[in-house]
Amino acid sequence: MSNSRRRGFLAAATLATTLVIAGAPAASATAKPEIKVSGGLTQPVFSYQDAIREHVRVESSVDSDGDGKKDLVRVDIIRPKESSSGLKVPVIMQESPYYDNPGVGFEIEHKKYDADGNVTKFPMYYDNYFVPRGYAFASVDMIGTRLSEGCPMSYGAADVLGGKAVVDWLNGRATAYDDKGDPVKATWTTGRTGMIGHSYEGALGVGVAGTGVRGLETIVPLSAYTSGYENGHANGVLTWFKGGARWQSEHVDKDPAEKCEAVRQRMDAESDDETGNYNAYWNERNYRTGPISKARNIRASVFAVMGMQDRNVVGSQFAQWWAKLPRGVQRKAWVTQYGHLDPFWARREIWLNTLNKWFDHELMGVANDIMRQPRADVQLGPDRWITQADWPAPTQKVALRPQQDGSLGRTLSTGTGSYLDTAQTEIAMATDPSTTHPNRLAYLTPPLKNTTRLSGTPTVSLRLKLDKPTANLGVLLVDYGTDTRINYREKTATSSEGLKIIGGEDCVGESTADDDGCYFRGGDNTAASGLNVVTRGILDAQSHKSLSRQAPLTPGKSYQITWKMLPQDYEFKAGHRLGLVLTGTNDDFNLDETGTGTGTDVEPGTGAKVTIDLAGTSVSLPLVTSIK
């Protein structure tokens, strides 16, 4: 029996005594509520007001703060009261570092506690929506944050293994304690667990799944990191300020600074921001192929969401991990044109219905159509979504080459061009492509005869010479043509990441006085513009052979340097022109601790002169429809 069929069989066997199909006669008028399914979805039949609220501390396998004791992980739980009298329920789990600082979700929610230390308000809607449907919700304070012991490790092993310990406890393989220090067992659960979360939270789900832990049946990572290195680097270029790992650890931790100072000094030294090299520190934080967590070990199914215009968690974080998932892993993806966005805020009704079906199928064993639906939902523009069998779509590689006259075509060309490596914003680099600019070279196709779709990861190859030992090599793929697009760049009090607040609230589950389950409505934030930077890439030239070891270039010597740009799924409309911009340091990658551009304080540019040999320069595009 295959893994997926075995999983479904076990789920059905476990829940056979608790699932009630809508329309079946009740055993008696006074029967306790049981899990009810209608139309392939569990229904809200359990009282949220009367749900059991409790907390435990799970003993992890790590001592992250070096105090000689295994770190205890705080777990706050809400579950239907019937789960204390025979009903076994699965668990939806959110492990988060954000409960203290800055808060969870776009509304920046924090936990509230009663006199017994139990949570009366859980951030986000998972409890309000899913507990009435027969799920338990476990809110886990990541190691070193809120009420958990230890030190946050900026995606390090302790962050992951703390979450793994909770899954182990839910399945009877780890120990938890109450406030008196007495052991507590999770006798109320089936052990079947799903992890969900945004950004760092999503990364923790990816990391825990990559340990291969049994009982974690599914993960729903939303804009999730899969490589700590790519959190602050792009091919050897530092994209966050120096000391970013330390700042991240401090940012989510409200304990006295001296508690984890020795740990953070070690993080500063081992992360090696001076060179930007990939090393053992970053390998520990690699959830694709690292020593703690790796994609090939994943047993859990995956429902991933990625915004291809995310400047915080770039698209390669999703694409490279997605490609490494074992073939037998059930999976689904939403690929969007938003930035760093949880789809709950932008496509709420469809999101909730899809998520409900996903968890019901994977955790409850409900027979619905979620796995018969197309694997990928792809957003191609405002209110324009398509579905397809997988991501990326089937494509053919098309190589475009810059021409001496400034055009971009398929024929080989001769000649050279040059520019200086200085830090510039993407808009400055992409604007007025027909004009001469000392800090960039720009090339455009003729107007496209047909709509042309890119799906996947472009590759750029440059033949070049430098007059210094290195330069930051930047490249932009640009859509030139007036259109209304998702405005992922705008950040105001009412708009961010391609989302805008549109007024009013949706109540998406049951409420109490402390936890209302209601959230503001959002919609696409759009703007008309004459150009759009579709995707980009940057590389420190001295890292072109290896991200682990710098190899400075010999000034005046010719080199062929090839690397991958960030992935994308995008339509160039008929009549638009596709542009290739070659330049230096991308100032939009220079991010401070807020995730916004800060200018030249991170990477000011090397000032090197970059001379491009057009005969050896091209960009390879994965196209669904060929350029005409």
N, C-alpha and C positions, 0 to 999 in steps of 0.2 A: 504494500500500500504506500502511495507517495506521501511525502510530508504534509502537503496541503490537504489531501483526502483524510489522512489520519487525524489531522488537527480538527477538521470539520466533524469527523465521526466522534472524536472524544468530546467535543463541545456538545454535540447533540445528545450523547449518552449522559453527560453530566447534568444537562438542563432538562432532560426528558420529563422529570417530575415537577418542574416549576413553570414551564412555558404553557400558556393558555392561549389558544387561537381565538380571535374575536368571533363571537357568534356561538361558541360552545356554551352549553347550559352550565350554570353555576352549581356547585355541589350543595350549597345551602345559602340562605340569605345572610347568615352571619359569618361566612367564610372569610378568612383573612385575604387581603389582596395578594395576588400572584402576578408574576410578570405576564403582561398582556401584549400580544402582537397583532397588529392589523395593517394590512397592505405592506407587509415586509418590514414594518417598523415597530419597535417597542413603544408603548403608550404610557403617558403619565398617570399612574394609578396609585402611587405611593405618596404619603404625606411628607412634604418637605419640612413643614413646621414641626412635626413629631419625630423627625429623623434623629438617630443617635449621633451625638457629637462627642468625640473622644480624642485622645492623643497618646502616643507612645514615643519612646526613644529607642531606635534600633541600633544595635552594636555593629559597627562597620568593621572592615578588615584592616583599617589604616589608622595611623597616628600622625596626622598631618602637622600638628603643632609641636610634636616632639616632647609631650609632657609625660610620656611613659604609659599612656592609657589609650586604648582604642577609642576613636571618636564615636560619640553617640549622635545619631541623626534623628532630628525631630520630625515626626509624621503626624499631621493633623488629619482626622478622618471624619467624614460624614457618610452615613449609610442608612438605608431604610430600617425602621424599627423592627420589621419582620425578620431581618437578618439575625436577630438574637433569639428567634424561636423557630429555627429550622430552615429558613430561606437562605440559600447560598448565592452570593452575588459576585460578579466580577468587579474589577477595580479600574477606574480611569485615574491616572496618576500624573501630576504636574510637579516635577522637581524644578525648583527655581532658586536663583541667587538674588532675586529682585524684591523679595517680600519686605526687606528693610529699606533698601535704597536701589533704584528710585521709586519702586512700586511697579505694579503689574498692569499691562495693557495700556491702551491709549488714554484711559481715564485715570491712570496712575493710582490703582487701588492698593490698599494695605489690609492686612488681617486685623480683625477685632477679636477680643477674648472676653470670656465671662469670668466670674470669680473663681471658678475651678480650673481656669487655664485652657478651656476648650474654645475653639474658634466659633464665633457667632457670625462673622462675615468672611467668606472666602472670596478672594479676588477672582474676577472673570466669571463666566456663566456655567462652567462645567458642572458645578454642584447643583445650581438651580434647574438646569435643563435635564441632567442625566440621573440624579438621585430619584426623582419621581418615576423614572422609567425602569428602576430596578438595579441601578449601579451604585457602588460605593465610589466616593471620590477621595483620593489621598493627596494632600497638599504637603510636599516634602521641602523642608528648608535645606538647601544645599549645604554641604559641609562648610563650616566657617561663617555661615550667615544666619541671621535671625536667632533662633533658639537651638541650632545645632552646634556641636563642638567642633574644634579644629580651625584650620585656616583655608580660605578659598585659594585655589591654585591656578586660576586662569586657564581652565580646560585641562589641568593636569590629572594624573591618575586618581587622586583622592576625590575630585569632583565626580568622576564616573563611578568609582567603587562605592561611594556613599549611596548612590541611587541603586546600584546593583544589590546592595545589602537589603534595601527595602523590598525589592522584588523577591529576594531569597526569603525574607521573613514572611511575606504573604504566601509563600509556598512551603513553609515549615522548615526552612534550612538555616535560619538565623534567629537570634534572640532579641527580643524587645522587652523593655521595662516600663512600668508605670511610674508615677511620681514617688511611690513608696520604695521603688527599687525591686518590686516583685516582677517576675517574668510574665509576659502576656503573649498569648497565642492568637493568631488570626483565624479563629475557628469558623468565622462567618463568611468566608470567601471561598470561591472556587479556585482561587490562585491565579486565574487568567487575568492578565494585566495589560493595559495599553497606556503608553506614555504619550503626552501631547505637550507642546509648548512652542514658544516663539523665540527666535534668536538664540541666546545662551541656553534657554530652556530646551529648545529644539535640539541643540547640540548635545545636551545631556542625554536625551532620548537616543540619539544616534550613537553616542559613546557607550551607553549601557547595552544597547542592542548588539553592538560590536564585540561585547564580551561573550556572546553566545548564551547568556543566562536563560535557563529554562523557566517558563512561566510568563515571560514577556512575549505576548502573542502578537502585538502590533505596536508601531510607533507612528506618530503624526508630527513630523518635524516641519515647522513653519519658518522659513528664512533662516535655516539652521547652519551653523558652522560645522564643517567636517574636518577642517585643518586649522589649528591654532596659528600656524605660520602665516596662512593667508588672511588671518584676521588683521595683521599689521604689516604685511610685506606683499610685494608683487614682483616675483622674479628677481629678487635681490634688492629691489627698491623699497626703502622703509616708507610705509604709507601712514603709519601712526607715529606720534611723537615718541622720542626715546623714553624708556621707562613705562611704556604702555601696559606691559604685563603687571607691573607693580600697581599702577594706577587702577587697573581693573579689579585687582584683588582688594585694594583699599576701598574702592568705590562701593562695593556691595557689602562691606563689613563695617558694622558700627561698634565693634569691640574696641577697647583701648589699643592705640597704635602699637604699643610695645609688645603686645601679646604675640603678634606675627611678624615683628620687625626682622628677626633673624631669617625667617622663611623668605621674606620679600627681598632681603639683601642677596640671598642665594638666587632668587629668580632674576634679579637685575643682572647678576654676573653671568648666569647660564644662558639667558636669552640672547646675549651678544648683539645688542642693537647697534653697536659701533660698526660692525661689518654687514649686518643684515643677512648673515649666512644661516642656512638650515643646518641644525645640529641635533644632538641627542635630546636636548630640552624640547625642541619643536617636534621631534619624532615621537616623543611620549604623547604629544597633543595632536597627533595625526590619527584620526578615526577611520581613515581609509586603509592604511597598511601598517599602523603603529604597533608597538608591543603590548599595549593594554587593550586596545579596541581596533578591530579591523573589519572591513566590509564583508570579507569572505566568511566570517564567523556568524553573520546575522542569520537568525532563525525566524525572527519576527517579520510579519508583513509590514509594508511601508506605504503610507499615504503622505507624500511630500508636496510642499508648496514652495515655489521660488519666484521671486520678483526679479526679472532680468535687468531692471534698472536700479537694483539695490546697490548703493555705494558703501554700505556697511558690511553686509555678507554678499560678496560678489558671486555671480552665477556659476563660476567654476566650483565653488563649494558644493553646489548641488550636482552639477553635471559630471564631475569626475568621480564622485561617490556613487551616483546612480549607475554609472557604467560598470562599476565594480561589484554591484550586488550579485549574489549567486543567482543563477538562472531560475532556480526553483522558488525564489522568494516572490510571493504575491505582492503586486505593487500598483500604485496609482499616483498620478502627479497632476498638479495644476501649475502651469507655467504662465506667468503674467508679465505685463508691462509696467507693473507698479515697482515701487522701491521696497523699503524694509517694512512690509505690511502683512499683518495677519488678515486673511480673507474674511474673517468675521465682521470686519469693519467696512468691507467694500461690496461683498456679494452675499449678504447675510442669509437670505431665505434659502438659496440654493446650497450654500455652505452647510447650514444646519441640517438640511435634509440629507445631504451626502454624508456628512460626518455621522449622523444618526445611523444610517444604513451601514456604514463602514464598521462602526463599533458593534452594532447588533450582529453583523455577520461574523466578525472576527472574535468577539468576546462572548457572545450569547449563542452562537451557532444558528442564528435565524436564517432561514432560507429566503433570501431576497435576490435581487438582480444586480447587486453592486459589482460583482466580479464578471458579469456578462456585459457590463457597460464598457465603452472604449476606455483604455487605460489612461489617456492623457486629455485634459482640458487645456486649451491654449488660447490665451488672449492676444488677439492681433491688433486691438485698438479699442477706443471707447465703445462699450456695449457690443463689442464684436468678439465672440468666443466660438471656437470650433472644437470638435473632438477628433481624436485619431487613435490608432492602435497602440502607439507607444511614443516616447520622446527620445531623441529628435525624430522628425519625420524622415522617411526615405529620401535621400538627396543624391545629387551628383556634384562632384567637385569641379568648380569652374575657376580657372586662374585668370586674374586680371592684372595687367602690367601698365605702369605709368609710362606715358609717352613724352617726348621732348616738348611737344606743343601744349602740354598741360591736360591732355585727355587721358582717359583710362580705357584700355581696350585689351584685346587678346593677343595682339601681335607683339613680337619682340621689338625693343627699341634700343637706340644707342644714345649716348650722351650722359651727362651728369647733372646733379643739382646739389645744393648745399644749404645748410641752415645752422643756427647756433642753438645749443641746448640751454634754454632758459625756462624757468617755471612760468607757465601760462595756463589760464583757465581753458576749458574745452570750448566754450562759446567764442572766446577770443581767437582760438586756433582755427575754428571752423567757419567763422564769419568771412564774407567777401572772398570766396575761394579763387576768384579770377584775378585778384590783385597780388602783386609781389609782396612778400613779407619775409624779413630776415630770419625769422624763427620758425619757419615751417615751409613745407612744400605741399601743394594741393593739386589733386588730379580728379577729373570728373568724367563720367561716361556721358554720351549723348542722352537726350531724353529717352526714357525706357518706353518701348512700344507696348509692352504688356506688363501687368502686375507681376512682380518677381518676389518670391518668398525665400528668405534665408532661415534655415533651421539647423542649429548645431553650433560648432566651434570653428570660426575662421582661423587660418594660419597665415602669418606674414613672414616673408623672407627678404632680407635686405643684404645687398652687397655694398659694403661701405668702407670708408677710411675715416679715422679720427686724427685730430692733431694733439690729443691728450690720451692718457692711458684708459680713460673710460668716459662714457656719456650715458645719460638716461635716454633710452630710445622709446619714443612714444608713437602710437599710431591710432588713428580714429577712422571708423567707418561711419559715413554721414549720409543721411537722406536729405537731399535738397529739393524742396517743393513745398508750397504752402498747403497746410492741412491742419485739422484739429486733432490734437494728440493728447495722450495722458501726460499731464504736467507733473512729472516726478521731481522736478527741481525745486518747485516752490515750497517754502516752509514759512508758514504764518501761524497765527493763533488758531486759525480754523482750517488749515490745510497742510498736508505733509504727505510725502511718499506717493503722490498721485491720488490721495484721498482728500475729500473736503466734507465738513460737517454740513448736513442739509436740513437740520432742524428736527425737533421731536425725538422720541425714544421708541425703541422696541423692547417689550418685556418678553424675554425668551424662555422663561421658566417660572417656577413658583417663587414666592418671596416671603421674607419675614421683615420685622421692623428694622433689623440690622442689615439685611441683605436682600435688596429688592429685585435683583436679576434683570434690571432694565438698563439699557445702554443707548447712547446717542446714535442717530442714524447717520450713515456716511454714504457717499457716492463718488463717482469718478470726478476728479479735478482735471479739467481739460483746458487747453489754451490753443489758439491758432498761432502757428509759427511758420517761418519760411524754411527752417531746417531743423533736423533732429539728429543728435549724436546717437547712433544705433548701438554701437559697441566700441570697445577700446582695448588697448593693450599697452603695457610698459615693461621694460626690462633694463636692468643695469648691465651694460655691455660686458663688463668684466665677469658677470655671472652666467654668460651664455653657454658655457660648457658644463657648469655644475653650480647648483645653488648652495652647495656645501663648501665650496672653495673658490675664492676669487682668482681670476687669471687676467691681470691687466693687459690691455692691447698694446701693441707696438705702434706708436704714432707713424702714420704714413703707410702702414701695411694694409693690404686689402683683406677683408674678412667676409665670410658668408654667415649671417646670423639669422636663425629661424626660430620662431616661438609662436605659441598659441595666444590668440586674443581671447577675450571673455565670450562665453557662449551667448546666443540670442535666438529668438524666434520672432521674425519681423517681416512685414510686407512693405516693399517699395512699390508704390502705386504707379500705374502707367502715366507717363508724362514727367515723372520725377527723375532726378539724376542721382546716381550713386557716386559718392565722393570718397577718396582715400586721402587722408591728411597725415603726412609724416612730420614728426616734430620731436621736441625734447621732453622735459619734465612736465607731466600732467598735474597741474596744480589742484585739480579736483580730487586727486588721490591724497593730497596733503590734509589729513584729518586730525583734529584735536580730540580731546576726551568726550566731546559732545557728538562726535561723528560728523562735524561740519568742517569745511575747508578753512584753513588758517593762513594760507599763503606760503611763504618761503621758509617758515621756521622748521619744517620737516625735511624737505628736499628742495633746496634753492636752485637746482640745476648746476651743471658742472662748468658751463661756459664753453664747452668743447665745440669745435666746428665739425659737423658731420657731413661728409661728402658721399652722396648716393650715386652708385653706378646703376643706371636704369636697366641695363641689359641683364642684370642679375637680381632684379627687384620685382616682387609680385605679391599679390594677396590671393589666397585660395579660399573660395567661399563655398560652403555646403548649401546648394540651392535646390529647392523643391521644384521650382520652375526656372528654366534657363533664361539668361538675359538675352533680350532681342531689342 
